[in-house]
Amino acid sequence: MKRNNNTLYTALFVITIAVITLFTLVYTSSRGFTDEERTIIHAASPAARAQEYDGKLMRVWKITQLDDSLLLRQTAEPLTKEMLETEEFRTLVDRMLITVKDSLDEGVGIAAPQVGISRRVVLVQRFDKDGEPFEAFINPEILSQSDSTVFGMEGCLSVPEIFGKVERASSIRLKYRTMQFKDTTETVQGFTAVIFQHEIDHLNGILFIDRMVE
Ligand code: ZN
């Protein structure tokens, strides 16, 4: 009886295709942003405001829209060193900065999910530094926090027309990567610490209304 090699060849073919697909997936995910993310990062400004800020203003995703709300509730993915070296990343941070400083709806901090990118990067206005600059923080996490807390009124660019009182730690030990992907830890206090807690919550799908006491 003649041996039938067809099954063997088919199996080898399927395995080869599977290996190629796997390597492509690993390569694209390590390389950078997905096609969908790239589209959002380069998307035109909202039509009514397209002429302002050289078209850099991004649409702010809001909980009042279902699709926006679903993304705002996701846990955001970390950024890799390779992603920080991409043109998309620089464009994203640049446009997030324009958006948070927009005089029509001005913020003191913004997280990438608020512009539709489920990645772990936030911009925070450093009220604890001279000139109160906005700075970007990559993959930020709170290592520890003080037992002492403060109550303050909060609002959010993604939560229209609601302000409420939230309890936050008055001091936090923070770990993050800089724009150069340098591993950094630092202790932050006061209002700036409150902004960090609000923005890092966004990366975990948490909104201030979840913590609102009144
Ligand atoms: Zn917010």
Boltz pocket constraint, residues with backbone or C-beta under 6 A from the ligand:
constraints:
  - pocket:
      binder: B
      contacts: [[A, 109], [A, 155], [A, 156], [A, 157], [A, 158], [A, 198], [A, 202]]
      max_distance: 6.0
